[in-house]
Amino acid sequence: MRDQVTLACNDCKRRNYITTKNKRLHPDRVEFKKYCRFCRKHTAHKETR
């Protein structure tokens, strides 16, 4: 079962991306390096609830 999660930038705290994840395989919060158009650089994006 895949659920939608929102990814927020760790620097500016804006929610930039929506992705899906399998909560059974990854029960903890995921973190990706993604491009933030507000910061204009690649930053870490963490899953928000």
mmCIF file of the N, C-alpha and C atoms, coordinates in Angstrom:
data_MODEL
# 
_entry.id   MODEL 
# 
loop_
_atom_site.group_PDB 
_atom_site.id 
_atom_site.type_symbol 
_atom_site.label_atom_id 
_atom_site.label_alt_id 
_atom_site.label_comp_id 
_atom_site.label_asym_id 
_atom_site.label_entity_id 
_atom_site.label_seq_id 
_atom_site.pdbx_PDB_ins_code 
_atom_site.Cartn_x 
_atom_site.Cartn_y 
_atom_site.Cartn_z 
_atom_site.occupancy 
_atom_site.B_iso_or_equiv 
_atom_site.pdbx_formal_charge 
_atom_site.auth_seq_id 
_atom_site.auth_comp_id 
_atom_site.auth_asym_id 
_atom_site.auth_atom_id 
_atom_site.pdbx_PDB_model_num 
ATOM 1   N N  . MET A 1 1  ? 0.843  -1.173 0.000  1.00 0.00 ? 1  MET A N  1 
ATOM 2   C CA . MET A 1 1  ? 0.000  0.000  0.000  1.00 0.00 ? 1  MET A CA 1 
ATOM 3   C C  . MET A 1 1  ? 0.892  1.242  0.000  1.00 0.00 ? 1  MET A C  1 
ATOM 4   N N  . ARG A 1 2  ? 0.748  2.073  -1.027 1.00 0.00 ? 2  ARG A N  1 
ATOM 5   C CA . ARG A 1 2  ? 1.548  3.286  -1.144 1.00 0.00 ? 2  ARG A CA 1 
ATOM 6   C C  . ARG A 1 2  ? 0.705  4.486  -0.743 1.00 0.00 ? 2  ARG A C  1 
ATOM 7   N N  . ASP A 1 3  ? 1.308  5.364  0.040  1.00 0.00 ? 3  ASP A N  1 
ATOM 8   C CA . ASP A 1 3  ? 0.618  6.557  0.505  1.00 0.00 ? 3  ASP A CA 1 
ATOM 9   C C  . ASP A 1 3  ? 1.346  7.798  0.010  1.00 0.00 ? 3  ASP A C  1 
ATOM 10  N N  . GLN A 1 4  ? 0.595  8.877  -0.200 1.00 0.00 ? 4  GLN A N  1 
ATOM 11  C CA . GLN A 1 4  ? 1.187  10.140 -0.611 1.00 0.00 ? 4  GLN A CA 1 
ATOM 12  C C  . GLN A 1 4  ? 1.813  10.833 0.584  1.00 0.00 ? 4  GLN A C  1 
ATOM 13  N N  . VAL A 1 5  ? 3.020  11.357 0.391  1.00 0.00 ? 5  VAL A N  1 
ATOM 14  C CA . VAL A 1 5  ? 3.693  12.141 1.418  1.00 0.00 ? 5  VAL A CA 1 
ATOM 15  C C  . VAL A 1 5  ? 4.159  13.450 0.790  1.00 0.00 ? 5  VAL A C  1 
ATOM 16  N N  . THR A 1 6  ? 4.271  14.482 1.608  1.00 0.00 ? 6  THR A N  1 
ATOM 17  C CA . THR A 1 6  ? 4.719  15.789 1.155  1.00 0.00 ? 6  THR A CA 1 
ATOM 18  C C  . THR A 1 6  ? 6.133  16.014 1.657  1.00 0.00 ? 6  THR A C  1 
ATOM 19  N N  . LEU A 1 7  ? 6.992  16.557 0.783  1.00 0.00 ? 7  LEU A N  1 
ATOM 20  C CA . LEU A 1 7  ? 8.373  16.830 1.152  1.00 0.00 ? 7  LEU A CA 1 
ATOM 21  C C  . LEU A 1 7  ? 8.555  18.332 1.323  1.00 0.00 ? 7  LEU A C  1 
ATOM 22  N N  . ALA A 1 8  ? 9.164  18.738 2.433  1.00 0.00 ? 8  ALA A N  1 
ATOM 23  C CA . ALA A 1 8  ? 9.394  20.148 2.724  1.00 0.00 ? 8  ALA A CA 1 
ATOM 24  C C  . ALA A 1 8  ? 10.894 20.412 2.800  1.00 0.00 ? 8  ALA A C  1 
ATOM 25  N N  . CYS A 1 9  ? 11.291 21.571 2.328  1.00 0.00 ? 9  CYS A N  1 
ATOM 26  C CA . CYS A 1 9  ? 12.691 21.986 2.357  1.00 0.00 ? 9  CYS A CA 1 
ATOM 27  C C  . CYS A 1 9  ? 13.128 22.204 3.804  1.00 0.00 ? 9  CYS A C  1 
ATOM 28  N N  . ASN A 1 10 ? 14.330 21.731 4.134  1.00 0.00 ? 10 ASN A N  1 
ATOM 29  C CA . ASN A 1 10 ? 14.835 21.907 5.496  1.00 0.00 ? 10 ASN A CA 1 
ATOM 30  C C  . ASN A 1 10 ? 15.292 23.336 5.759  1.00 0.00 ? 10 ASN A C  1 
ATOM 31  N N  . ASP A 1 11 ? 15.631 24.092 4.705  1.00 0.00 ? 11 ASP A N  1 
ATOM 32  C CA . ASP A 1 11 ? 16.110 25.463 4.893  1.00 0.00 ? 11 ASP A CA 1 
ATOM 33  C C  . ASP A 1 11 ? 14.961 26.458 5.016  1.00 0.00 ? 11 ASP A C  1 
ATOM 34  N N  . CYS A 1 12 ? 14.063 26.477 4.031  1.00 0.00 ? 12 CYS A N  1 
ATOM 35  C CA . CYS A 1 12 ? 12.991 27.484 4.036  1.00 0.00 ? 12 CYS A CA 1 
ATOM 36  C C  . CYS A 1 12 ? 11.657 26.930 4.520  1.00 0.00 ? 12 CYS A C  1 
ATOM 37  N N  . LYS A 1 13 ? 11.569 25.619 4.752  1.00 0.00 ? 13 LYS A N  1 
ATOM 38  C CA . LYS A 1 13 ? 10.374 24.949 5.294  1.00 0.00 ? 13 LYS A CA 1 
ATOM 39  C C  . LYS A 1 13 ? 9.163  24.981 4.360  1.00 0.00 ? 13 LYS A C  1 
ATOM 40  N N  . ARG A 1 14 ? 9.366  25.260 3.085  1.00 0.00 ? 14 ARG A N  1 
ATOM 41  C CA . ARG A 1 14 ? 8.250  25.243 2.133  1.00 0.00 ? 14 ARG A CA 1 
ATOM 42  C C  . ARG A 1 14 ? 8.031  23.831 1.622  1.00 0.00 ? 14 ARG A C  1 
ATOM 43  N N  . ARG A 1 15 ? 6.768  23.508 1.376  1.00 0.00 ? 15 ARG A N  1 
ATOM 44  C CA . ARG A 1 15 ? 6.412  22.179 0.872  1.00 0.00 ? 15 ARG A CA 1 
ATOM 45  C C  . ARG A 1 15 ? 6.461  22.219 -0.654 1.00 0.00 ? 15 ARG A C  1 
ATOM 46  N N  . ASN A 1 16 ? 7.485  21.582 -1.233 1.00 0.00 ? 16 ASN A N  1 
ATOM 47  C CA . ASN A 1 16 ? 7.739  21.700 -2.663 1.00 0.00 ? 16 ASN A CA 1 
ATOM 48  C C  . ASN A 1 16 ? 7.347  20.477 -3.472 1.00 0.00 ? 16 ASN A C  1 
ATOM 49  N N  . TYR A 1 17 ? 7.376  19.303 -2.890 1.00 0.00 ? 17 TYR A N  1 
ATOM 50  C CA . TYR A 1 17 ? 7.187  18.075 -3.647 1.00 0.00 ? 17 TYR A CA 1 
ATOM 51  C C  . TYR A 1 17 ? 6.164  17.171 -2.977 1.00 0.00 ? 17 TYR A C  1 
ATOM 52  N N  . ILE A 1 18 ? 5.468  16.392 -3.812 1.00 0.00 ? 18 ILE A N  1 
ATOM 53  C CA . ILE A 1 18 ? 4.579  15.333 -3.342 1.00 0.00 ? 18 ILE A CA 1 
ATOM 54  C C  . ILE A 1 18 ? 5.064  14.045 -3.986 1.00 0.00 ? 18 ILE A C  1 
ATOM 55  N N  . THR A 1 19 ? 5.239  13.010 -3.187 1.00 0.00 ? 19 THR A N  1 
ATOM 56  C CA . THR A 1 19 ? 5.688  11.724 -3.697 1.00 0.00 ? 19 THR A CA 1 
ATOM 57  C C  . THR A 1 19 ? 4.930  10.619 -2.967 1.00 0.00 ? 19 THR A C  1 
ATOM 58  N N  . THR A 1 20 ? 5.175  9.388  -3.358 1.00 0.00 ? 20 THR A N  1 
ATOM 59  C CA . THR A 1 20 ? 4.536  8.250  -2.699 1.00 0.00 ? 20 THR A CA 1 
ATOM 60  C C  . THR A 1 20 ? 5.612  7.390  -2.056 1.00 0.00 ? 20 THR A C  1 
ATOM 61  N N  . LYS A 1 21 ? 5.211  6.675  -1.009 1.00 0.00 ? 21 LYS A N  1 
ATOM 62  C CA . LYS A 1 21 ? 6.134  5.738  -0.377 1.00 0.00 ? 21 LYS A CA 1 
ATOM 63  C C  . LYS A 1 21 ? 5.350  4.574  0.191  1.00 0.00 ? 21 LYS A C  1 
ATOM 64  N N  . ASN A 1 22 ? 6.024  3.461  0.340  1.00 0.00 ? 22 ASN A N  1 
ATOM 65  C CA . ASN A 1 22 ? 5.447  2.268  0.934  1.00 0.00 ? 22 ASN A CA 1 
ATOM 66  C C  . ASN A 1 22 ? 5.719  2.336  2.435  1.00 0.00 ? 22 ASN A C  1 
ATOM 67  N N  . LYS A 1 23 ? 4.671  2.556  3.220  1.00 0.00 ? 23 LYS A N  1 
ATOM 68  C CA . LYS A 1 23 ? 4.851  2.739  4.665  1.00 0.00 ? 23 LYS A CA 1 
ATOM 69  C C  . LYS A 1 23 ? 5.227  1.445  5.373  1.00 0.00 ? 23 LYS A C  1 
ATOM 70  N N  . ARG A 1 24 ? 4.971  0.316  4.751  1.00 0.00 ? 24 ARG A N  1 
ATOM 71  C CA . ARG A 1 24 ? 5.344  -0.952 5.372  1.00 0.00 ? 24 ARG A CA 1 
ATOM 72  C C  . ARG A 1 24 ? 6.861  -1.173 5.281  1.00 0.00 ? 24 ARG A C  1 
ATOM 73  N N  . LEU A 1 25 ? 7.462  -0.770 4.159  1.00 0.00 ? 25 LEU A N  1 
ATOM 74  C CA . LEU A 1 25 ? 8.903  -0.946 3.982  1.00 0.00 ? 25 LEU A CA 1 
ATOM 75  C C  . LEU A 1 25 ? 9.709  0.191  4.602  1.00 0.00 ? 25 LEU A C  1 
ATOM 76  N N  . HIS A 1 26 ? 9.127  1.402  4.643  1.00 0.00 ? 26 HIS A N  1 
ATOM 77  C CA . HIS A 1 26 ? 9.818  2.589  5.165  1.00 0.00 ? 26 HIS A CA 1 
ATOM 78  C C  . HIS A 1 26 ? 8.936  3.270  6.209  1.00 0.00 ? 26 HIS A C  1 
ATOM 79  N N  . PRO A 1 27 ? 8.880  2.746  7.417  1.00 0.00 ? 27 PRO A N  1 
ATOM 80  C CA . PRO A 1 27 ? 7.987  3.335  8.421  1.00 0.00 ? 27 PRO A CA 1 
ATOM 81  C C  . PRO A 1 27 ? 8.464  4.688  8.945  1.00 0.00 ? 27 PRO A C  1 
ATOM 82  N N  . ASP A 1 28 ? 9.780  4.960  8.863  1.00 0.00 ? 28 ASP A N  1 
ATOM 83  C CA . ASP A 1 28 ? 10.277 6.240  9.349  1.00 0.00 ? 28 ASP A CA 1 
ATOM 84  C C  . ASP A 1 28 ? 10.153 7.304  8.255  1.00 0.00 ? 28 ASP A C  1 
ATOM 85  N N  . ARG A 1 29 ? 10.425 8.546  8.605  1.00 0.00 ? 29 ARG A N  1 
ATOM 86  C CA . ARG A 1 29 ? 10.296 9.644  7.648  1.00 0.00 ? 29 ARG A CA 1 
ATOM 87  C C  . ARG A 1 29 ? 11.443 9.603  6.644  1.00 0.00 ? 29 ARG A C  1 
ATOM 88  N N  . VAL A 1 30 ? 11.123 9.828  5.384  1.00 0.00 ? 30 VAL A N  1 
ATOM 89  C CA . VAL A 1 30 ? 12.126 9.789  4.333  1.00 0.00 ? 30 VAL A CA 1 
ATOM 90  C C  . VAL A 1 30 ? 12.716 11.181 4.132  1.00 0.00 ? 30 VAL A C  1 
ATOM 91  N N  . GLU A 1 31 ? 13.938 11.213 3.576  1.00 0.00 ? 31 GLU A N  1 
ATOM 92  C CA . GLU A 1 31 ? 14.607 12.474 3.294  1.00 0.00 ? 31 GLU A CA 1 
ATOM 93  C C  . GLU A 1 31 ? 15.346 12.336 1.970  1.00 0.00 ? 31 GLU A C  1 
ATOM 94  N N  . PHE A 1 32 ? 15.186 13.324 1.087  1.00 0.00 ? 32 PHE A N  1 
ATOM 95  C CA . PHE A 1 32 ? 15.814 13.322 -0.226 1.00 0.00 ? 32 PHE A CA 1 
ATOM 96  C C  . PHE A 1 32 ? 16.521 14.645 -0.454 1.00 0.00 ? 32 PHE A C  1 
ATOM 97  N N  . LYS A 1 33 ? 17.544 14.629 -1.327 1.00 0.00 ? 33 LYS A N  1 
ATOM 98  C CA . LYS A 1 33 ? 18.162 15.861 -1.789 1.00 0.00 ? 33 LYS A CA 1 
ATOM 99  C C  . LYS A 1 33 ? 17.424 16.266 -3.057 1.00 0.00 ? 33 LYS A C  1 
ATOM 100 N N  . LYS A 1 34 ? 16.715 17.400 -3.002 1.00 0.00 ? 34 LYS A N  1 
ATOM 101 C CA . LYS A 1 34 ? 15.927 17.869 -4.136 1.00 0.00 ? 34 LYS A CA 1 
ATOM 102 C C  . LYS A 1 34 ? 16.226 19.349 -4.355 1.00 0.00 ? 34 LYS A C  1 
ATOM 103 N N  . TYR A 1 35 ? 15.865 19.847 -5.537 1.00 0.00 ? 35 TYR A N  1 
ATOM 104 C CA . TYR A 1 35 ? 16.056 21.256 -5.851 1.00 0.00 ? 35 TYR A CA 1 
ATOM 105 C C  . TYR A 1 35 ? 14.907 22.075 -5.274 1.00 0.00 ? 35 TYR A C  1 
ATOM 106 N N  . CYS A 1 36 ? 15.237 23.135 -4.550 1.00 0.00 ? 36 CYS A N  1 
ATOM 107 C CA . CYS A 1 36 ? 14.238 24.057 -4.012 1.00 0.00 ? 36 CYS A CA 1 
ATOM 108 C C  . CYS A 1 36 ? 14.279 25.326 -4.856 1.00 0.00 ? 36 CYS A C  1 
ATOM 109 N N  . ARG A 1 37 ? 13.173 25.653 -5.517 1.00 0.00 ? 37 ARG A N  1 
ATOM 110 C CA . ARG A 1 37 ? 13.154 26.828 -6.389 1.00 0.00 ? 37 ARG A CA 1 
ATOM 111 C C  . ARG A 1 37 ? 13.130 28.127 -5.604 1.00 0.00 ? 37 ARG A C  1 
ATOM 112 N N  . PHE A 1 38 ? 12.759 28.081 -4.336 1.00 0.00 ? 38 PHE A N  1 
ATOM 113 C CA . PHE A 1 38 ? 12.747 29.287 -3.509 1.00 0.00 ? 38 PHE A CA 1 
ATOM 114 C C  . PHE A 1 38 ? 14.150 29.597 -2.979 1.00 0.00 ? 38 PHE A C  1 
ATOM 115 N N  . CYS A 1 39 ? 14.900 28.560 -2.606 1.00 0.00 ? 39 CYS A N  1 
ATOM 116 C CA . CYS A 1 39 ? 16.289 28.741 -2.163 1.00 0.00 ? 39 CYS A CA 1 
ATOM 117 C C  . CYS A 1 39 ? 17.251 28.817 -3.351 1.00 0.00 ? 39 CYS A C  1 
ATOM 118 N N  . ARG A 1 40 ? 16.799 28.330 -4.509 1.00 0.00 ? 40 ARG A N  1 
ATOM 119 C CA . ARG A 1 40 ? 17.589 28.265 -5.747 1.00 0.00 ? 40 ARG A CA 1 
ATOM 120 C C  . ARG A 1 40 ? 18.841 27.401 -5.596 1.00 0.00 ? 40 ARG A C  1 
ATOM 121 N N  . LYS A 1 41 ? 18.695 26.270 -4.897 1.00 0.00 ? 41 LYS A N  1 
ATOM 122 C CA . LYS A 1 41 ? 19.800 25.323 -4.749 1.00 0.00 ? 41 LYS A CA 1 
ATOM 123 C C  . LYS A 1 41 ? 19.243 23.968 -4.328 1.00 0.00 ? 41 LYS A C  1 
ATOM 124 N N  . HIS A 1 42 ? 20.090 22.963 -4.377 1.00 0.00 ? 42 HIS A N  1 
ATOM 125 C CA . HIS A 1 42 ? 19.712 21.635 -3.917 1.00 0.00 ? 42 HIS A CA 1 
ATOM 126 C C  . HIS A 1 42 ? 19.836 21.585 -2.398 1.00 0.00 ? 42 HIS A C  1 
ATOM 127 N N  . THR A 1 43 ? 18.761 21.188 -1.745 1.00 0.00 ? 43 THR A N  1 
ATOM 128 C CA . THR A 1 43 ? 18.738 21.089 -0.289 1.00 0.00 ? 43 THR A CA 1 
ATOM 129 C C  . THR A 1 43 ? 18.083 19.769 0.104  1.00 0.00 ? 43 THR A C  1 
ATOM 130 N N  . ALA A 1 44 ? 18.192 19.428 1.360  1.00 0.00 ? 44 ALA A N  1 
ATOM 131 C CA . ALA A 1 44 ? 17.532 18.234 1.879  1.00 0.00 ? 44 ALA A CA 1 
ATOM 132 C C  . ALA A 1 44 ? 16.051 18.534 2.069  1.00 0.00 ? 44 ALA A C  1 
ATOM 133 N N  . HIS A 1 45 ? 15.216 17.616 1.617  1.00 0.00 ? 45 HIS A N  1 
ATOM 134 C CA . HIS A 1 45 ? 13.767 17.727 1.777  1.00 0.00 ? 45 HIS A CA 1 
ATOM 135 C C  . HIS A 1 45 ? 13.299 16.560 2.622  1.00 0.00 ? 45 HIS A C  1 
ATOM 136 N N  . LYS A 1 46 ? 12.561 16.858 3.684  1.00 0.00 ? 46 LYS A N  1 
ATOM 137 C CA . LYS A 1 46 ? 12.117 15.847 4.630  1.00 0.00 ? 46 LYS A CA 1 
ATOM 138 C C  . LYS A 1 46 ? 10.609 15.674 4.548  1.00 0.00 ? 46 LYS A C  1 
ATOM 139 N N  . GLU A 1 47 ? 10.167 14.477 4.839  1.00 0.00 ? 47 GLU A N  1 
ATOM 140 C CA . GLU A 1 47 ? 8.733  14.175 4.825  1.00 0.00 ? 47 GLU A CA 1 
ATOM 141 C C  . GLU A 1 47 ? 8.018  14.924 5.947  1.00 0.00 ? 47 GLU A C  1 
ATOM 142 N N  . THR A 1 48 ? 6.887  15.543 5.608  1.00 0.00 ? 48 THR A N  1 
ATOM 143 C CA . THR A 1 48 ? 6.065  16.228 6.606  1.00 0.00 ? 48 THR A CA 1 
ATOM 144 C C  . THR A 1 48 ? 4.757  15.478 6.760  1.00 0.00 ? 48 THR A C  1 
ATOM 145 N N  . ARG A 1 49 ? 4.088  15.700 7.867  1.00 0.00 ? 49 ARG A N  1 
ATOM 146 C CA . ARG A 1 49 ? 2.831  14.999 8.125  1.00 0.00 ? 49 ARG A CA 1 
ATOM 147 C C  . ARG A 1 49 ? 1.662  15.880 7.770  1.00 0.00 ? 49 ARG A C  1 
# 
